[in-house]
Structure formats: C-alpha cells, structure tokens
Amino acid sequence: MTNQSFNINEAAQKLNVSTRTIRRYIKAGKLKAELVKGSFGDEYRILELPPQLDPNLDLNGNEEAERSKSVSKSTGATGDSFDLIRELQEKNLALAAQLGAAAERIRNLENQVKLLAPPKTETPASKPFWRRWFGGQKKD
C-alpha cells in the first residue's frame, strides 16, 4: 500500500480495529511486521497494510472521498447515526450535570433541616439501667 511503516496503534486506527486485533493479525500472519528497538523497548512495526484488511479502500483500491457517508462494516451505521450518537452523548452529559446539581441541592436542604430540628432529649429508656435504678446523680 505505502512505503511507510506503522506501529500497532497507527495500524489499528488505519484499519479501524483494536490493537488486540492487530496483534492477532500479526500472530496469524495476516500482517507482516518486524520487531524493532523502540524508546520503551521492543515494538512491532507493520511494513504494509494489505488492501483486503483496509476499510478505507473500495474494491478498486481507491480511497473513499467521503468517509462520513461510508457505512461502518462492524455496526452498519452511517454518518447520520454517528451524529445521533454524539447528540445523545451530549444530552447524557448535560443530564449528569443536572443530576449532580440536584444531589448537591438535596444535601444542602437536608443539612438545613437538621439545623432546624429540635435537639433530641434523652428519654428515660435511653439511660443505662444503673442510672435509672440509682438516680444517676453524681456525688462529689
């Protein structure tokens, strides 16, 4: 496809699959990769991405002009579906923020109610038995 090499993350993004799938492809021999020294140790470099694995290429090997209009092979979703998903995520975030604000308001109101409630008086049943029997008076 091209003369450049890709790391596992770049290849996964290019093929629209997970990094784990790229590792499986390497192990199965679907992708040719070589192990090279990297800044954090050994890493795979994928030398070429076969056209049959590349979702950005059509059957003739041409790049698709409009990526947003293409249909995702894994989900069957179009660009309109992605817009709907994005809109729902934004609404979800807004509702989560409202929920957090409402929970904080409830906590504040509960604290105010606690401050307004009369203090609890000690009932005779709540005293230890020995104080009830002997009067509970201290002698100096």
Salt bridges, closest charged atoms under 4 A:
ASP42 OD1 - LYS37 NZ 3.49
GLU43 OE2 - ARG45 NH1 3.77
GLU66 OE1 - LYS69 NZ 2.80
ASP83 OD1 - ARG86 NH1 3.03
GLU87 OE2 - LYS91 NZ 3.57
GLU104 OE1 - ARG107 NH2 2.75
